[in-house]
Amino acid sequence: MRTISASDANRYFSNLLRDVVAGETVTVLSHGKPIAMIAPVHSDVDEREEAKRQLLARLNQQPALGVRDWRREELYED
């Protein structure tokens, strides 16, 4: 994670966004104090999708246990 002054962030905003798209998180400083953090949005979504894919793959490899002699209607109350 790197830091950048607010004035430099304003001046080099296009370059800053390119770095964020590449995966970098940038903290913006004003008078030496952090005021904002710019981070890629896709990183959490991609990690969650990958975790979901791995979980489903693992579950699909496990055999079903127990007797399944119930009907769907029996699961719900009227």
C-alpha positions as CSV (number, residue, x, y, z in Angstrom):
1,M,0.0,0.0,0.0
2,R,1.4,3.4,-0.9
3,T,0.4,6.9,0.1
4,I,0.0,10.0,-2.1
5,S,-0.9,13.6,-1.3
6,A,-4.3,14.9,-2.3
7,S,-2.8,17.4,-4.7
8,D,-0.8,14.6,-6.4
9,A,-3.8,12.4,-6.5
10,N,-5.7,15.1,-8.3
11,R,-2.8,15.8,-10.6
12,Y,-2.1,12.2,-11.5
13,F,-5.6,10.7,-11.1
14,S,-5.5,8.7,-14.3
15,N,-2.2,7.1,-13.3
16,L,-3.6,6.5,-9.8
17,L,-6.6,4.7,-11.2
18,R,-4.4,2.5,-13.4
19,D,-2.4,1.5,-10.3
20,V,-5.6,0.7,-8.4
21,V,-6.9,-1.4,-11.3
22,A,-3.6,-3.3,-11.2
23,G,-4.4,-4.2,-7.6
24,E,-2.7,-1.5,-5.6
25,T,-4.4,0.2,-2.6
26,V,-3.5,3.9,-2.2
27,T,-4.0,6.1,0.8
28,V,-4.6,9.8,0.0
29,L,-3.1,12.3,2.5
30,S,-4.1,15.9,3.2
31,H,-1.6,17.9,5.2
32,G,0.0,14.6,6.1
33,K,-3.2,13.0,7.5
34,P,-5.0,10.1,5.8
35,I,-8.3,11.2,4.4
36,A,-9.2,8.5,1.9
37,M,-8.3,5.1,0.7
38,I,-8.7,4.0,-2.9
39,A,-8.8,0.3,-3.4
40,P,-9.8,-2.1,-6.2
41,V,-13.5,-3.2,-6.0
42,H,-13.1,-6.5,-7.8
43,S,-10.7,-8.1,-5.3
44,D,-13.3,-9.1,-2.7
45,V,-15.8,-10.3,-5.3
46,D,-13.2,-12.4,-7.1
47,E,-12.0,-14.0,-3.9
48,R,-15.6,-14.8,-2.8
49,E,-16.5,-16.3,-6.2
50,E,-13.3,-18.5,-6.1
51,A,-14.1,-19.6,-2.5
52,K,-17.7,-20.4,-3.6
53,R,-16.4,-22.4,-6.6
54,Q,-14.0,-24.4,-4.4
55,L,-16.7,-25.1,-1.8
56,L,-19.2,-26.4,-4.3
57,A,-16.5,-28.5,-6.0
58,R,-15.6,-30.1,-2.6
59,L,-19.3,-30.7,-1.7
60,N,-20.0,-32.3,-5.1
61,Q,-17.2,-34.8,-4.4
62,Q,-18.7,-36.0,-1.1
63,P,-21.2,-38.8,-1.2
64,A,-24.7,-38.1,0.2
65,L,-25.2,-39.7,3.6
66,G,-28.4,-41.0,5.2
67,V,-31.7,-42.1,3.8
68,R,-33.7,-39.6,1.7
69,D,-37.2,-41.0,2.1
70,W,-39.0,-37.7,2.6
71,R,-40.8,-35.5,0.1
72,R,-40.4,-31.8,-0.5
73,E,-43.9,-31.0,0.7
74,E,-43.1,-32.5,4.1
75,L,-40.4,-29.9,4.7
76,Y,-42.9,-27.0,4.8
77,E,-45.8,-26.2,7.1
78,D,-49.1,-25.3,5.6
